[in-house]
């Protein structure tokens, strides 16, 4: 084989997306919550439990309904990408599972163990299952990546900014 086994094409996004199959992560920050609307393929967000977005402010989604979602966001370590990213969750099944683990005294604080979100599609329907892993220390490599990651400010997403500011010229094209 010309391509080494287990080769993954890295993502350059600051945001983690659930891919089909297993998505293993470690939550490393507290969550922020809010509402997200989409207009002209761009998101805008408001913090809090009460939706301040009007249906007239957003485009319609594929079901012809206002494109508004409640979300949770946290900083996570993405094991597949081997990097720190922001995870935004809008799926109620994922939220309910995570809340159940955190409220269960056998599991507790989500920052103390890994979770795997398995995404599957069947007959046009997407489903998610969430499985916690027994608490254990992260690998030295993962800890170093987290320690060396640029500081992310989740509050910036409510101002329409990225959690980490990227300056023009910050990308080393010779590294590719």
C-alpha positions in Angstrom: 0.0 0.0 0.0 1.3 3.5 -0.9 -0.6 5.1 2.0 0.4 4.0 5.5 -2.3 2.2 7.5 -4.4 4.4 9.8 -3.6 7.6 7.9 -6.1 10.4 8.6 -6.4 13.6 6.7 -6.3 16.3 9.4 -8.9 18.9 9.8 -7.9 22.6 9.9 -11.2 23.6 11.6 -11.4 24.9 15.1 -14.7 23.0 15.4 -15.1 19.3 15.9 -17.8 17.6 13.9 -19.3 14.2 14.5 -18.2 11.9 11.6 -19.9 8.6 10.8 -18.7 6.0 13.3 -16.9 6.5 16.6 -15.8 10.0 17.7 -13.7 9.7 20.8 -13.1 12.9 22.8 -12.3 14.3 26.2 -14.2 17.4 27.4 -11.6 19.8 28.8 -13.8 22.9 29.6 -17.1 23.7 31.0 -19.9 24.1 28.5 -21.5 27.3 27.3 -25.1 27.2 26.1 -27.1 29.3 23.7 -29.0 29.5 20.5 -27.6 29.5 17.0 -29.3 30.8 13.9 -28.1 30.5 10.3 -28.4 33.3 7.7 -26.7 33.1 4.3 -24.8 30.0 5.4 -23.3 31.8 8.3 -24.0 31.1 12.0 -24.8 33.7 14.6 -25.2 32.9 18.3 -26.8 34.2 21.5 -25.9 33.0 25.0 -28.5 31.7 27.4 -31.5 29.4 27.8 -34.0 31.8 26.2 -34.1 32.1 22.4 -33.7 35.7 21.3 -33.5 34.8 17.6 -36.6 35.6 15.5 -37.7 33.3 12.7 -37.5 36.3 10.3 -33.7 36.6 11.1 -32.8 33.2 9.7 -33.0 31.1 6.6 -35.2 28.0 6.4 -33.7 24.6 6.9 -34.2 21.5 4.7 -37.5 20.9 6.5 -38.7 24.4 5.7 -38.5 25.5 9.3 -36.5 28.4 10.7 -32.8 27.4 11.0 -32.5 27.9 14.8 -30.9 25.4 17.2 -30.3 25.3 20.9 -26.6 24.2 21.5 -24.0 23.4 24.0 -20.3 24.1 23.3 -17.1 23.0 25.0 -13.5 22.8 24.3 -12.5 19.1 23.7 -9.5 17.0 22.9 -10.3 15.1 19.6 -8.5 11.8 19.7 -8.7 11.2 16.0 -7.4 14.6 15.0 -5.0 14.7 17.9 -5.9 18.3 18.6 -7.9 20.6 20.7 -11.2 21.8 19.1 -14.5 23.3 20.0 -17.4 20.9 20.0 -20.8 22.3 19.4 -23.7 19.9 20.2 -27.2 20.4 18.9 -28.4 16.8 19.1 -30.7 16.3 22.0 -29.9 12.6 22.3 -26.2 13.5 22.8 -27.1 16.3 25.3 -29.3 14.0 27.3 -26.7 11.2 27.5 -24.0 13.6 28.6 -26.2 15.2 31.2 -27.2 11.8 32.5 -23.5 10.8 32.9 -22.7 14.0 34.7 -25.7 13.7 37.1 -24.8 10.0 37.8 -22.5 9.8 40.9 -20.7 6.8 39.3 -19.5 9.0 36.4 -19.7 12.6 37.6 -17.9 15.5 36.0 -17.5 15.0 32.2 -14.0 16.4 32.3 -12.8 13.3 34.2 -13.1 10.7 31.5 -13.4 10.1 27.7 -16.7 9.7 25.9 -17.3 8.3 22.4 -20.2 9.5 20.3 -21.1 7.0 17.6 -22.9 8.5 14.6 -24.8 6.1 12.3 -27.2 6.5 9.4 -29.9 4.1 8.4 -32.6 4.7 5.9 -32.0 8.4 5.8 -32.1 8.8 9.6 -29.1 9.7 11.7 -28.7 8.4 15.2 -26.2 9.0 18.0 -25.1 6.8 20.9 -22.8 8.1 23.6 -20.6 5.8 25.6 -18.4 6.8 28.5 -15.0 5.2 29.1 -13.7 4.3 32.5 -11.8 7.2 34.1 -8.1 7.2 33.4 -5.3 9.6 32.8 -4.9 10.9 29.3 -1.7 9.9 27.4 1.3 12.1 27.8 1.0 13.0 24.1 -2.6 14.2 24.6 -1.7 16.2 27.7 1.2 17.9 25.9 -1.1 18.8 22.9 -3.6 20.3 25.4 -0.9 22.2 27.3 0.6 23.6 24.1 -2.8 24.5 22.5 -3.6 28.2 22.1 -6.0 29.4 24.6 -9.6 29.2 23.4 -12.2 31.7 24.5 -15.6 30.1 24.0 -17.4 33.5 24.7 -16.0 34.8 21.4 -18.6 32.6 19.5 -21.3 34.9 20.8 -19.5 37.8 19.2 -19.3 36.1 15.8 -15.6 35.3 16.2 -13.5 32.2 16.3 -12.5 30.9 19.8 -8.9 31.3 18.6 -8.0 34.3 16.5 -6.1 33.3 13.4 -3.9 36.0 11.9 -3.2 36.1 8.2 0.2 34.6 7.7 -0.1 32.3 10.7 -0.3 29.3 8.4 3.1 28.0 7.3 2.5 26.9 3.7 6.0 25.3 3.7 4.8 22.9 6.3 2.4 21.2 3.9 
